[in-house]
Amino acid sequence: MKVIATIAELRAALRIERLDGKTIGLVPTMGYLHIGHMTLVRHSRAACDITVVSIFVNPTQFGPNEDLAAYPRDMAGDLAKLQSEGVDYVFTPDVSEIYRPGANTIVENPVLSRVLIGKIRPGHFRGVTTVVTKLFNIVQPDQAFFGEKDYQQLTIIRQMVADLDVPTEITGVATVREADGLACSSRNALLTPADRKAAVILANSLAKAEEMVAQGLRSVSAIRNAVRAVLQTEKRGEIESVDVRDARTLDPLSGKFRQPVVILLTVRFGKVRLIDQRVIG
């Protein structure tokens, strides 16, 4: 495994791999890796000849009052995990390598980036799409792998790739969960023990929605209200949003749905914002 910190060195190394006819997979991360990230790595290794993992805590996707400084980091631990998974290259750039002085070009979907999480965190997805575009330009991957837990992010990146004719296949990988159902997230480490125990309510509320749909219910409002009612039973959680949207486009829905829908949750426990999702139908 080669750990590379500069764009020039990574491009030079991957140019040789590409000339040898090897396919390249990219797993973009912000580090503090868990089993969810390792699952993305395994999908990449199964599909591609070469796997590149980027570790970069992207400052442009954090708001002024958000947890950039507190975001958990463990580079030594991350590298050990990636080594054990057989990763070929790890890209670990400094902020100054990705955002050079005077850089002011951005990439943004002005529609999808300003709803749902984008409404709660203005500018967040502008930072995501800008850095992902840069990573795609640097690595030029054949495939890139993203978790479905960040469903809005995955949808936006798919739209971006289609709109900008980026020759990278986007592969979504099912959410990996801990034993009690909580979706794996680097932010779980920031939860207090009491909040960690309480956070399973997100998975429980999604299970309620699945149960209702399995019984034949297709009412958007009834499912939304039932999910919210389950979440409200846990007083430690502050509900920020409960949405039922078209699973392909993220368009808002009303009445009864016929197509697959995605249920999107955003709940705060103390200072920690957790998200979760479930595609149903």
ZADO-1210 file (C-alpha; in nm, 4 decimals, padded with zeros to 6 digits):
<atoms>
<atom x="00.0000" y="00.0000" z="00.0000" code="MET" pos="1"/>
<atom x="00.1342" y="00.3409" z="-00.0982" code="LYS" pos="2"/>
<atom x="00.0412" y="00.6513" z="00.1019" code="VAL" pos="3"/>
<atom x="00.0586" y="00.9625" z="-00.1164" code="ILE" pos="4"/>
<atom x="00.0009" y="01.3231" z="-00.0119" code="ALA" pos="5"/>
<atom x="00.0358" y="01.5159" z="-00.3379" code="THR" pos="6"/>
<atom x="-00.1738" y="01.5344" z="-00.6513" code="ILE" pos="7"/>
<atom x="00.1289" y="01.5119" z="-00.8805" code="ALA" pos="8"/>
<atom x="00.2626" y="01.1942" z="-00.7209" code="GLU" pos="9"/>
<atom x="-00.0771" y="01.0227" z="-00.7207" code="LEU" pos="10"/>
<atom x="-00.1419" y="01.1113" z="-01.0844" code="ARG" pos="11"/>
<atom x="00.1990" y="00.9792" z="-01.1843" code="ALA" pos="12"/>
<atom x="00.1429" y="00.6493" z="-01.0034" code="ALA" pos="13"/>
<atom x="-00.2054" y="00.5988" z="-01.1433" code="LEU" pos="14"/>
<atom x="-00.0922" y="00.6862" z="-01.4948" code="ARG" pos="15"/>
<atom x="00.1306" y="00.3791" z="-01.4874" code="ILE" pos="16"/>
<atom x="-00.1530" y="00.1594" z="-01.3591" code="GLU" pos="17"/>
<atom x="-00.3831" y="00.2894" z="-01.6309" code="ARG" pos="18"/>
<atom x="-00.1244" y="00.2249" z="-01.9027" code="LEU" pos="19"/>
<atom x="-00.1119" y="-00.1342" z="-01.7803" code="ASP" pos="20"/>
<atom x="-00.4850" y="-00.1562" z="-01.8532" code="GLY" pos="21"/>
<atom x="-00.5922" y="-00.1675" z="-01.4898" code="LYS" pos="22"/>
<atom x="-00.9300" y="-00.0358" z="-01.3753" code="THR" pos="23"/>
<atom x="-00.9351" y="00.2056" z="-01.0830" code="ILE" pos="24"/>
<atom x="-01.1868" y="00.2315" z="-00.8008" code="GLY" pos="25"/>
<atom x="-01.2122" y="00.5283" z="-00.5640" code="LEU" pos="26"/>
<atom x="-01.3514" y="00.5351" z="-00.2111" code="VAL" pos="27"/>
<atom x="-01.3665" y="00.8984" z="-00.0911" code="PRO" pos="28"/>
<atom x="-01.3650" y="00.9295" z="00.2893" code="THR" pos="29"/>
<atom x="-01.3043" y="01.1811" z="00.5651" code="MET" pos="30"/>
<atom x="-01.1229" y="00.9214" z="00.7721" code="GLY" pos="31"/>
<atom x="-01.1964" y="00.7757" z="01.1158" code="TYR" pos="32"/>
<atom x="-01.2815" y="00.4625" z="00.9264" code="LEU" pos="33"/>
<atom x="-01.5344" y="00.2003" z="01.0389" code="HIS" pos="34"/>
<atom x="-01.6868" y="-00.1181" z="00.8986" code="ILE" pos="35"/>
<atom x="-01.9051" y="00.0842" z="00.6622" code="GLY" pos="36"/>
<atom x="-01.5968" y="00.2291" z="00.4948" code="HIS" pos="37"/>
<atom x="-01.4359" y="-00.1151" z="00.4836" code="MET" pos="38"/>
<atom x="-01.7439" y="-00.2461" z="00.3052" code="THR" pos="39"/>
<atom x="-01.6991" y="00.0224" z="00.0387" code="LEU" pos="40"/>
<atom x="-01.3342" y="-00.0812" z="00.0071" code="VAL" pos="41"/>
<atom x="-01.4326" y="-00.4455" z="-00.0382" code="ARG" pos="42"/>
<atom x="-01.6800" y="-00.3540" z="-00.3115" code="HIS" pos="43"/>
<atom x="-01.4075" y="-00.1573" z="-00.4874" code="SER" pos="44"/>
<atom x="-01.1534" y="-00.4374" z="-00.4618" code="ARG" pos="45"/>
<atom x="-01.4069" y="-00.6862" z="-00.5994" code="ALA" pos="46"/>
<atom x="-01.4957" y="-00.4646" z="-00.8953" code="ALA" pos="47"/>
<atom x="-01.1655" y="-00.2945" z="-00.9830" code="CYS" pos="48"/>
<atom x="-00.8005" y="-00.3869" z="-01.0247" code="ASP" pos="49"/>
<atom x="-00.6723" y="-00.0928" z="-00.8204" code="ILE" pos="50"/>
<atom x="-00.8381" y="00.0678" z="-00.5177" code="THR" pos="51"/>
<atom x="-00.7652" y="00.4243" z="-00.4098" code="VAL" pos="52"/>
<atom x="-00.8967" y="00.5538" z="-00.0768" code="VAL" pos="53"/>
<atom x="-00.8845" y="00.9251" z="-00.0063" code="SER" pos="54"/>
<atom x="-00.8711" y="01.0545" z="00.3508" code="ILE" pos="55"/>
<atom x="-00.9488" y="01.4250" z="00.3590" code="PHE" pos="56"/>
<atom x="-01.1589" y="01.6150" z="00.6127" code="VAL" pos="57"/>
<atom x="-01.3076" y="01.8660" z="00.3717" code="ASN" pos="58"/>
<atom x="-01.3442" y="02.2074" z="00.5381" code="PRO" pos="59"/>
<atom x="-01.5753" y="02.3507" z="00.2721" code="THR" pos="60"/>
<atom x="-01.8623" y="02.1187" z="00.3643" code="GLN" pos="61"/>
<atom x="-01.8701" y="02.2387" z="00.7261" code="PHE" pos="62"/>
<atom x="-02.0617" y="02.5482" z="00.8312" code="GLY" pos="63"/>
<atom x="-01.9157" y="02.8143" z="01.0652" code="PRO" pos="64"/>
<atom x="-02.0821" y="02.6630" z="01.3718" code="ASN" pos="65"/>
<atom x="-02.0305" y="02.2980" z="01.2828" code="GLU" pos="66"/>
<atom x="-01.7929" y="02.0316" z="01.4081" code="ASP" pos="67"/>
<atom x="-01.4890" y="02.0611" z="01.1796" code="LEU" pos="68"/>
<atom x="-01.2430" y="02.0915" z="01.4681" code="ALA" pos="69"/>
<atom x="-01.4170" y="01.8174" z="01.6657" code="ALA" pos="70"/>
<atom x="-01.4495" y="01.5775" z="01.3723" code="TYR" pos="71"/>
<atom x="-01.2779" y="01.2546" z="01.4848" code="PRO" pos="72"/>
<atom x="-00.9427" y="01.1673" z="01.3302" code="ARG" pos="73"/>
<atom x="-00.7170" y="00.8624" z="01.3563" code="ASP" pos="74"/>
<atom x="-00.4765" y="00.8495" z="01.0620" code="MET" pos="75"/>
<atom x="-00.2593" y="00.5728" z="01.2076" code="ALA" pos="76"/>
<atom x="-00.5601" y="00.3557" z="01.2790" code="GLY" pos="77"/>
<atom x="-00.7096" y="00.4283" z="00.9381" code="ASP" pos="78"/>
<atom x="-00.3929" y="00.3290" z="00.7549" code="LEU" pos="79"/>
<atom x="-00.3682" y="00.0045" z="00.9510" code="ALA" pos="80"/>
<atom x="-00.7253" y="-00.0864" z="00.8570" code="LYS" pos="81"/>
<atom x="-00.6706" y="-00.0053" z="00.4912" code="LEU" pos="82"/>
<atom x="-00.3457" y="-00.2028" z="00.4861" code="GLN" pos="83"/>
<atom x="-00.5301" y="-00.5075" z="00.6196" code="SER" pos="84"/>
<atom x="-00.7928" y="-00.4722" z="00.3442" code="GLU" pos="85"/>
<atom x="-00.5338" y="-00.4724" z="00.0667" code="GLY" pos="86"/>
<atom x="-00.5860" y="-00.1152" z="-00.0510" code="VAL" pos="87"/>
<atom x="-00.3368" y="-00.0091" z="-00.3189" code="ASP" pos="88"/>
<atom x="-00.3154" y="00.3688" z="-00.2675" code="TYR" pos="89"/>
<atom x="-00.4217" y="00.6060" z="00.0098" code="VAL" pos="90"/>
<atom x="-00.4429" y="00.9741" z="-00.0807" code="PHE" pos="91"/>
<atom x="-00.3868" y="01.1959" z="00.2255" code="THR" pos="92"/>
<atom x="-00.3597" y="01.5555" z="00.1032" code="PRO" pos="93"/>
<atom x="-00.3337" y="01.8659" z="00.3190" code="ASP" pos="94"/>
<atom x="-00.6010" y="02.1317" z="00.2796" code="VAL" pos="95"/>
<atom x="-00.3489" y="02.3499" z="00.0930" code="SER" pos="96"/>
<atom x="-00.2987" y="02.0730" z="-00.1638" code="GLU" pos="97"/>
<atom x="-00.6701" y="02.0546" z="-00.2449" code="ILE" pos="98"/>
<atom x="-00.7560" y="02.4245" z="-00.2103" code="TYR" pos="99"/>
<atom x="-00.4675" y="02.6311" z="-00.3362" code="ARG" pos="100"/>
<atom x="-00.4499" y="03.0059" z="-00.2604" code="PRO" pos="101"/>
<atom x="-00.6832" y="03.2038" z="-00.4830" code="GLY" pos="102"/>
<atom x="-00.9035" y="02.9080" z="-00.5804" code="ALA" pos="103"/>
<atom x="-01.2668" y="03.0169" z="-00.5985" code="ASN" pos="104"/>
<atom x="-01.4362" y="02.7828" z="-00.8488" code="THR" pos="105"/>
<atom x="-01.7209" y="02.5738" z="-00.7077" code="ILE" pos="106"/>
<atom x="-01.9465" y="02.2945" z="-00.8308" code="VAL" pos="107"/>
<atom x="-02.3064" y="02.2997" z="-00.7114" code="GLU" pos="108"/>
<atom x="-02.6444" y="02.1530" z="-00.7909" code="ASN" pos="109"/>
<atom x="-02.8603" y="02.4570" z="-00.7102" code="PRO" pos="110"/>
<atom x="-03.1763" y="02.2485" z="-00.6699" code="VAL" pos="111"/>
<atom x="-03.0899" y="01.9285" z="-00.4835" code="LEU" pos="112"/>
<atom x="-02.8202" y="02.0915" z="-00.2688" code="SER" pos="113"/>
<atom x="-03.0635" y="02.3324" z="-00.1018" code="ARG" pos="114"/>
<atom x="-03.3328" y="02.0939" z="00.0224" code="VAL" pos="115"/>
<atom x="-03.3443" y="01.8411" z="00.3065" code="LEU" pos="116"/>
<atom x="-02.9964" y="01.8337" z="00.4681" code="ILE" pos="117"/>
<atom x="-02.8949" y="02.1179" z="00.2380" code="GLY" pos="118"/>
<atom x="-03.1621" y="02.3374" z="00.3957" code="LYS" pos="119"/>
<atom x="-03.0395" y="02.2520" z="00.7451" code="ILE" pos="120"/>
<atom x="-02.6722" y="02.2892" z="00.6459" code="ARG" pos="121"/>
<atom x="-02.6483" y="02.5668" z="00.3838" code="PRO" pos="122"/>
<atom x="-02.3452" y="02.5251" z="00.1620" code="GLY" pos="123"/>
<atom x="-02.2753" y="02.1696" z="00.2752" code="HIS" pos="124"/>
<atom x="-02.3406" y="01.9976" z="-00.0559" code="PHE" pos="125"/>
<atom x="-02.1620" y="02.2714" z="-00.2497" code="ARG" pos="126"/>
<atom x="-01.8529" y="02.1700" z="-00.0552" code="GLY" pos="127"/>
<atom x="-01.9209" y="01.8014" z="-00.1187" code="VAL" pos="128"/>
<atom x="-01.9703" y="01.8304" z="-00.4947" code="THR" pos="129"/>
<atom x="-01.6706" y="02.0590" z="-00.5329" code="THR" pos="130"/>
<atom x="-01.4307" y="01.8275" z="-00.3508" code="VAL" pos="131"/>
<atom x="-01.5704" y="01.5136" z="-00.5144" code="VAL" pos="132"/>
<atom x="-01.5268" y="01.6742" z="-00.8571" code="THR" pos="133"/>
<atom x="-01.1663" y="01.7525" z="-00.7659" code="LYS" pos="134"/>
<atom x="-01.1066" y="01.3956" z="-00.6492" code="LEU" pos="135"/>
<atom x="-01.2584" y="01.2594" z="-00.9700" code="PHE" pos="136"/>
<atom x="-01.0296" y="01.4859" z="-01.1730" code="ASN" pos="137"/>
<atom x="-00.7250" y="01.3817" z="-00.9718" code="ILE" pos="138"/>
<atom x="-00.7884" y="01.0046" z="-00.9619" code="VAL" pos="139"/>
<atom x="-00.9942" y="00.9617" z="-01.2826" code="GLN" pos="140"/>
<atom x="-01.1589" y="00.6485" z="-01.1408" code="PRO" pos="141"/>
<atom x="-01.3579" y="00.4014" z="-01.3450" code="ASP" pos="142"/>
<atom x="-01.5880" y="00.3528" z="-01.0458" code="GLN" pos="143"/>
<atom x="-01.6464" y="00.5413" z="-00.7226" code="ALA" pos="144"/>
<atom x="-01.8176" y="00.3927" z="-00.4187" code="PHE" pos="145"/>
<atom x="-02.0490" y="00.5751" z="-00.1773" code="PHE" pos="146"/>
<atom x="-02.2689" y="00.4576" z="00.1100" code="GLY" pos="147"/>
<atom x="-02.6447" y="00.4790" z="00.0754" code="GLU" pos="148"/>
<atom x="-02.6738" y="00.6157" z="00.4303" code="LYS" pos="149"/>
<atom x="-02.5828" y="00.9554" z="00.2857" code="ASP" pos="150"/>
<atom x="-02.8668" y="00.9159" z="00.0375" code="TYR" pos="151"/>
<atom x="-02.9040" y="01.2789" z="-00.0629" code="GLN" pos="152"/>
<atom x="-02.5293" y="01.3023" z="-00.1199" code="GLN" pos="153"/>
<atom x="-02.5374" y="00.9888" z="-00.3370" code="LEU" pos="154"/>
<atom x="-02.8281" y="01.1253" z="-00.5408" code="THR" pos="155"/>
<atom x="-02.6548" y="01.4611" z="-00.5913" code="ILE" pos="156"/>
<atom x="-02.3297" y="01.2969" z="-00.7009" code="ILE" pos="157"/>
<atom x="-02.5125" y="01.0752" z="-00.9479" code="ARG" pos="158"/>
<atom x="-02.6845" y="01.3825" z="-01.0923" code="GLN" pos="159"/>
<atom x="-02.3548" y="01.5716" z="-01.1058" code="MET" pos="160"/>
<atom x="-02.1806" y="01.2907" z="-01.2944" code="VAL" pos="161"/>
<atom x="-02.4670" y="01.2719" z="-01.5438" code="ALA" pos="162"/>
<atom x="-02.4903" y="01.6492" z="-01.5902" code="ASP" pos="163"/>
<atom x="-02.1157" y="01.7043" z="-01.6331" code="LEU" pos="164"/>
<atom x="-02.0479" y="01.3879" z="-01.8401" code="ASP" pos="165"/>
<atom x="-01.7984" y="01.2565" z="-01.5884" code="VAL" pos="166"/>
<atom x="-01.6792" y="00.9118" z="-01.7085" code="PRO" pos="167"/>
<atom x="-01.7063" y="00.7509" z="-01.3644" code="THR" pos="168"/>
<atom x="-01.9621" y="00.4913" z="-01.2645" code="GLU" pos="169"/>
<atom x="-02.1195" y="00.5712" z="-00.9276" code="ILE" pos="170"/>
<atom x="-02.1901" y="00.2659" z="-00.7135" code="THR" pos="171"/>
<atom x="-02.4108" y="00.2956" z="-00.4075" code="GLY" pos="172"/>
<atom x="-02.3509" y="00.0449" z="-00.1284" code="VAL" pos="173"/>
<atom x="-02.6178" y="-00.0516" z="00.1250" code="ALA" pos="174"/>
<atom x="-02.5976" y="00.1066" z="00.4705" code="THR" pos="175"/>
<atom x="-02.3933" y="-00.0959" z="00.7165" code="VAL" pos="176"/>
<atom x="-02.5412" y="-00.1095" z="01.0663" code="ARG" pos="177"/>
<atom x="-02.4168" y="-00.1871" z="01.4127" code="GLU" pos="178"/>
<atom x="-02.5613" y="-00.4826" z="01.6032" code="ALA" pos="179"/>
<atom x="-02.8538" y="-00.2819" z="01.7434" code="ASP" pos="180"/>
<atom x="-02.9414" y="-00.1280" z="01.4058" code="GLY" pos="181"/>
<atom x="-02.7713" y="00.2119" z="01.4333" code="LEU" pos="182"/>
<atom x="-02.6190" y="00.3103" z="01.0989" code="ALA" pos="183"/>
<atom x="-02.2391" y="00.3117" z="01.1105" code="CYS" pos="184"/>
<atom x="-02.1024" y="00.6658" z="01.1144" code="SER" pos="185"/>
<atom x="-01.7790" y="00.8324" z="01.2207" code="SER" pos="186"/>
<atom x="-01.9934" y="01.0696" z="01.4284" code="ARG" pos="187"/>
<atom x="-02.1207" y="00.7829" z="01.6437" code="ASN" pos="188"/>
<atom x="-01.7916" y="00.8087" z="01.8338" code="ALA" pos="189"/>
<atom x="-01.8922" y="01.1587" z="01.9485" code="LEU" pos="190"/>
<atom x="-02.2129" y="01.0377" z="02.1172" code="LEU" pos="191"/>
<atom x="-02.2307" y="01.0111" z="02.4946" code="THR" pos="192"/>
<atom x="-02.3093" y="00.6588" z="02.6194" code="PRO" pos="193"/>
<atom x="-02.6674" y="00.7617" z="02.6944" code="ALA" pos="194"/>
<atom x="-02.7118" y="00.9228" z="02.3528" code="ASP" pos="195"/>
<atom x="-02.5538" y="00.6226" z="02.1805" code="ARG" pos="196"/>
<atom x="-02.8100" y="00.3973" z="02.3443" code="LYS" pos="197"/>
<atom x="-03.0922" y="00.6346" z="02.2540" code="ALA" pos="198"/>
<atom x="-02.9852" y="00.6743" z="01.8913" code="ALA" pos="199"/>
<atom x="-03.1172" y="00.3312" z="01.7974" code="VAL" pos="200"/>
<atom x="-03.4559" y="00.5031" z="01.7790" code="ILE" pos="201"/>
<atom x="-03.3711" y="00.6074" z="01.4209" code="LEU" pos="202"/>
<atom x="-03.3539" y="00.2458" z="01.3070" code="ALA" pos="203"/>
<atom x="-03.6653" y="00.1611" z="01.5076" code="ASN" pos="204"/>
<atom x="-03.8644" y="00.4366" z="01.3385" code="SER" pos="205"/>
<atom x="-03.7591" y="00.3158" z="00.9935" code="LEU" pos="206"/>
<atom x="-03.8585" y="-00.0377" z="01.0867" code="ALA" pos="207"/>
<atom x="-04.2044" y="00.0967" z="01.1724" code="LYS" pos="208"/>
<atom x="-04.2323" y="00.2494" z="00.8249" code="ALA" pos="209"/>
<atom x="-04.1297" y="-00.0790" z="00.6629" code="GLU" pos="210"/>
<atom x="-04.3914" y="-00.2608" z="00.8677" code="GLU" pos="211"/>
<atom x="-04.6651" y="-00.0199" z="00.7576" code="MET" pos="212"/>
<atom x="-04.5735" y="-00.0510" z="00.3900" code="VAL" pos="213"/>
<atom x="-04.5597" y="-00.4315" z="00.4203" code="ALA" pos="214"/>
<atom x="-04.9178" y="-00.4137" z="00.5473" code="GLN" pos="215"/>
<atom x="-05.0206" y="-00.2276" z="00.2322" code="GLY" pos="216"/>
<atom x="-05.0207" y="00.1335" z="00.3540" code="LEU" pos="217"/>
<atom x="-04.9094" y="00.3839" z="00.0889" code="ARG" pos="218"/>
<atom x="-05.0028" y="00.7157" z="00.2486" code="SER" pos="219"/>
<atom x="-04.7086" y="00.9589" z="00.2580" code="VAL" pos="220"/>
<atom x="-04.8501" y="01.1598" z="00.5467" code="SER" pos="221"/>
<atom x="-04.9445" y="00.8534" z="00.7536" code="ALA" pos="222"/>
<atom x="-04.5961" y="00.7047" z="00.7205" code="ILE" pos="223"/>
<atom x="-04.4271" y="01.0367" z="00.7936" code="ARG" pos="224"/>
<atom x="-04.6440" y="01.0886" z="01.1035" code="ASN" pos="225"/>
<atom x="-04.5842" y="00.7348" z="01.2281" code="ALA" pos="226"/>
<atom x="-04.2077" y="00.7683" z="01.1915" code="VAL" pos="227"/>
<atom x="-04.2115" y="01.1013" z="01.3718" code="ARG" pos="228"/>
<atom x="-04.4253" y="00.9521" z="01.6517" code="ALA" pos="229"/>
<atom x="-04.1695" y="00.6757" z="01.7109" code="VAL" pos="230"/>
<atom x="-03.8834" y="00.9268" z="01.7148" code="LEU" pos="231"/>
<atom x="-04.0708" y="01.1434" z="01.9655" code="GLN" pos="232"/>
<atom x="-04.0731" y="00.8598" z="02.2182" code="THR" pos="233"/>
<atom x="-03.7000" y="00.9187" z="02.2668" code="GLU" pos="234"/>
<atom x="-03.6642" y="01.2469" z="02.4515" code="LYS" pos="235"/>
<atom x="-03.2875" y="01.2652" z="02.4072" code="ARG" pos="236"/>
<atom x="-03.3280" y="01.3120" z="02.0339" code="GLY" pos="237"/>
<atom x="-03.4145" y="01.6466" z="01.8736" code="GLU" pos="238"/>
<atom x="-03.5941" y="01.5829" z="01.5448" code="ILE" pos="239"/>
<atom x="-03.4715" y="01.8128" z="01.2684" code="GLU" pos="240"/>
<atom x="-03.6490" y="01.6528" z="00.9744" code="SER" pos="241"/>
<atom x="-03.8551" y="01.3538" z="00.8655" code="VAL" pos="242"/>
<atom x="-03.9117" y="01.3346" z="00.4910" code="ASP" pos="243"/>
<atom x="-04.0694" y="01.0890" z="00.2497" code="VAL" pos="244"/>
<atom x="-03.9402" y="01.1525" z="-00.1026" code="ARG" pos="245"/>
<atom x="-03.9247" y="00.9943" z="-00.4452" code="ASP" pos="246"/>
<atom x="-03.6328" y="00.7525" z="-00.4195" code="ALA" pos="247"/>
<atom x="-03.4922" y="00.8416" z="-00.7612" code="ARG" pos="248"/>
<atom x="-03.5355" y="01.2180" z="-00.7820" code="THR" pos="249"/>
<atom x="-03.5878" y="01.3257" z="-00.4179" code="LEU" pos="250"/>
<atom x="-03.9009" y="01.5103" z="-00.5315" code="ASP" pos="251"/>
<atom x="-04.1523" y="01.5750" z="-00.2503" code="PRO" pos="252"/>
<atom x="-04.4600" y="01.3511" z="-00.2480" code="LEU" pos="253"/>
<atom x="-04.8144" y="01.3713" z="-00.1197" code="SER" pos="254"/>
<atom x="-05.1176" y="01.1443" z="-00.1140" code="GLY" pos="255"/>
<atom x="-05.0479" y="00.7802" z="-00.1913" code="LYS" pos="256"/>
<atom x="-04.7266" y="00.6694" z="-00.3559" code="PHE" pos="257"/>
<atom x="-04.6842" y="00.4010" z="-00.6207" code="ARG" pos="258"/>
<atom x="-04.3109" y="00.4293" z="-00.6850" code="GLN" pos="259"/>
<atom x="-04.0240" y="00.3467" z="-00.4471" code="PRO" pos="260"/>
<atom x="-03.9785" y="00.6124" z="-00.1803" code="VAL" pos="261"/>
<atom x="-03.6930" y="00.7000" z="00.0509" code="VAL" pos="262"/>
<atom x="-03.7513" y="00.7975" z="00.4116" code="ILE" pos="263"/>
<atom x="-03.4870" y="01.0451" z="00.5278" code="LEU" pos="264"/>
<atom x="-03.4222" y="01.1264" z="00.8928" code="LEU" pos="265"/>
<atom x="-03.2143" y="01.3931" z="01.0620" code="THR" pos="266"/>
<atom x="-03.2003" y="01.3849" z="01.4421" code="VAL" pos="267"/>
<atom x="-02.9640" y="01.5583" z="01.6845" code="ARG" pos="268"/>
<atom x="-02.8352" y="01.4052" z="02.0056" code="PHE" pos="269"/>
<atom x="-02.6657" y="01.6823" z="02.1958" code="GLY" pos="270"/>
<atom x="-02.4256" y="01.8423" z="01.9467" code="LYS" pos="271"/>
<atom x="-02.4155" y="01.5358" z="01.7211" code="VAL" pos="272"/>
<atom x="-02.6343" y="01.5286" z="01.4115" code="ARG" pos="273"/>
<atom x="-02.7222" y="01.1817" z="01.2856" code="LEU" pos="274"/>
<atom x="-02.8891" y="01.0894" z="00.9591" code="ILE" pos="275"/>
<atom x="-03.0457" y="00.7676" z="00.8370" code="ASP" pos="276"/>
<atom x="-03.2566" y="00.6469" z="00.5465" code="GLN" pos="277"/>
<atom x="-03.4549" y="00.3570" z="00.4121" code="ARG" pos="278"/>
<atom x="-03.5769" y="00.2929" z="00.0578" code="VAL" pos="279"/>
<atom x="-03.9191" y="00.1296" z="00.0579" code="ILE" pos="280"/>
<atom x="-04.1650" y="00.0165" z="-00.2053" code="GLY" pos="281"/>
</atoms>
